[in-house]
Amino acid sequence: MKTRLFEIFTSIEGEGILYGTKTLFIRFAGCPFSCFYCDTPDALPSDSGKEYSISEACNLIDKNLQNNTYKVNFTGGEPLVQHESVNELAKYIKSKGILTYLESSCFDSQKFSYVLPSFRCIYKNEKNNIQQNSCKFQNRIG
Ligand code: SF4
C-alpha cells in the first residue's frame, strides 16, 4: 500500500475545541472538490506531493514527531480520498498513545465509516452548498 503526502509539519492548533495544542499536521494530497475559499490549492491534485510506502510514511512521522505533541491531524486535501492509507497511519499514531484527529468533509460515508474507529476526534467541514459559500464546522470527541 502507498500513500501520497503533500507535507508534514508541527504547529499549534488554531481551530476548534483543541485550540492551542501542539500538533503534527499530515497533509494528504488530493481532493475531489474545488471550493473557492480553499487555502491549500496546491494540495488538491492527486499527483501533488510525494508518494511513500506505509513504512516510509511511518518513518517520516517518527522523524517529525516532536516531544510533547498532543495530537496528530490528518488533513488535506481531503484525507478520505486515501482512506486505506489514512487508516493504517492513524492506527500507527494510536499505537503511540497520541490523539488522532481527522479534518474532513466526510463526503463518502463508507470511507468515513472505514476510518472512524482509528480516530478520537473528528473535525467535520460540512459543505452544505459549496456554490453558495456555505460552510459550518462541528466537533466530536469520542
Ligand atoms: S474540500 Fe477542503 S481541501 Fe478540498 S477544495 Fe474544499 S477547502 Fe480545499
Residues whose N, C-alpha, C, O or C-beta is under 5 A from the ligand:
A	BS01	SF4	C31 F33 S34 C35 C38 G76 G77 E78
